[in-house]
């Protein structure tokens, strides 16, 4: 019996257990217009990739706990001292020093608004978001950077106040665990698995 691949770290080394590559029997591709002659075969494969978050792991883990983490430069000798970065940046762009991780959930809940937006009616392969996808760029008071995300409820407008929602039930530990809704949205309107 095969087991899907699992990875954990022990003694600062990746420990890999199980099968990471699964082959499925080829299926014929036939020409329906020419007597069902063989033209080729499908070659299905299933692969598991190991994607390391490194210093950004706290950002993705915190989303599943209902927190939006950011970073801040605290180097007293840097011109960017006190600057908050969202999206999360491990190092300051100016002094290259390691930034301090901060919780900016309250800042987001109180000041987030849509800077710009784009509505996507069709998307590429492997998209799991419902269409149309309402992509939004979010600005925060006192934060010079813009976060790219998506609106789960309602229709975006520039300048619209939004609040973050988090996939706290069965988080994926990806950026899709963070979404946004218009300020004043009722809890009953949130997508399944999401909370304020």
Buried (B, 14 or more C-beta within 10 A) or exposed (E): EEEEBEBEEEEEEEEEEEEBEEEEEEEEEEEEEEEEEEEEEEEEEEEBEEEEEEBBEBBBBBBBEBBBBBBBBBBEEBEBBEBBBBBBBEBBEEBEBBBEBBEBBEBBBEBBBBBEBEEBEEEEEEEEBEEEBBBBBBBBEEBEBBBEBBBBBBEBBEEBEBBBBBBBEEBEBBBBBBBBBBEEBEEEEBEEBBEB
